Amino acid sequence: MTQARRWVAKDFGGPEVLVEIVVELPGPRPGEVMVEVRAAGMNPADYKHFGAGQDPTLLPLSTGYEVAGVILALGPDTEIASGGGAVGDEVVVFQIFDGYSSALNAPASDVFAKPSTLSFPEAANLLLVGTTAAETLHVIGLSAGETVLVHGAAGGVGTSVVQQAGLLDATVVGTASERDFDALRGFGATPVRYGPGLEGRVREAAAGRVDAAVDTVGVDEAIDASLALVSDRRRVVSTAAFGRAAQDGFQTVGAANPNSGPFRAAARRTVLELAAQRKLAVPIGATFPLTDTRRAVEALAGRHPYGKLALVP
């Protein structure tokens, strides 16, 4: 048995419901890998997982969907998803549900060799946003020479959408706060600020042509501009505006879409390969000790520096 520290939600609510516990990890069974966590990725889905108003019989709840670390042990006759695997190898793990931990057992099918091009905090934040971004571009069928509008372009998913759209030789116009404009320009996007008159500013930045739109924000301003600018609603996709999608007939990706899980699982290898080739970067805004998880979740749910956040045990 191996002892590990893990953060769990003892109730539903905000960061205050999180507590640190000690768990005993059994040795990995066939098809499992024990990983020492060097960094846990952080995503808004983490705190939504234990948000208020859910079924109390589910408690306590662990959270955290992706980590990067080092193999501590492999189950008998077990290889990781990318092949091979030995004690001490650096790996990334996605999708799991107990990432806010110092160590964990994971299905070998969710464990991949870590790209040497990425630090542990970067690798721990690669796959959730990267596979989501890949799915949005697949759904809208973006092609070379087209122009895509990306709402929330400086967020985690948005930053990956901008980069992956650029790899398709598409033109990217991204909405963001002015403080993040330089970061977007660095990835080849044309930034446009939020607020009244958004449609007109995007139209001007795109020289009147917007072929498709990806929304990662979910607010009416973003959806209204997208529907006004994109003639084919099948080429508008959102990761958040589910109510508007049902009302206005555009596409969504996420837990409610039965195609999302299989697509993202299959896309992991491609996203890892892009990162290994230095074609996909993961900007990091800040890291927090695992012992400071509550403060890290507060930062995640509020305003924080440009880039992703990570917990470091």
ZINOR-V501880 format. One line per field, one symbol per residue. ss: DSSP state (H for helix, E for strand, L for the rest). phi: phi as a letter, one per 30 degrees, with the letter a starting at -180 (. if undefined). A space follows every 10 residues. Layout:
BEGIN
ss = ???
phi = ???
END
This chain:
BEGIN
ss = LEEEEEEEEL LLLLHHHEEE EEEEELLLLL LEEEEEEEEE ELLHHHHHLL LLLLLHHHLL EELLLEEEEE EEEELLLLLL LLLLLLLLLE EEEELLLLLL ELEEEEEHHH EEELLLLLLH HHHHLLHHHH HHHHHHHHHH LLLLLLEEEE ELLLLHHHHH HHHHHHHLLL EEEEEELHHH HHHHHHLLLE EEELLLLHHH HHHHHLLLLL LEEEELLLLH HHHHHHHHHL LLHHHEEELL LHHHHHHHLL EELLLLLHHH HHHHHHHHHH HHHHHHLLLL LLLEEEEEEH HHHHHHHHHH HLLLLLLEEE EEL
phi = .bdbcbcbcd aclcedddbc bccccdedde ibbcbddcac dbbedddddc ddjcdddddd cdajcabbab dcacdehccd ddjijbejdd bcbacbbbdd bdaacbeddc cbededdcdd ddddcddddd dddddddddd idbeidcccc didcdddedd eeddddddic cccbdadddc ddddddcicc dbddjeieed ddeddchibb dabbcccjdd eddeddddcc dcddccbbcb dddddddcic cbbkedcddd eddddddedd dddddddicb cbdcdabbde dcdedddedd dcdbeejdcb cbd
END
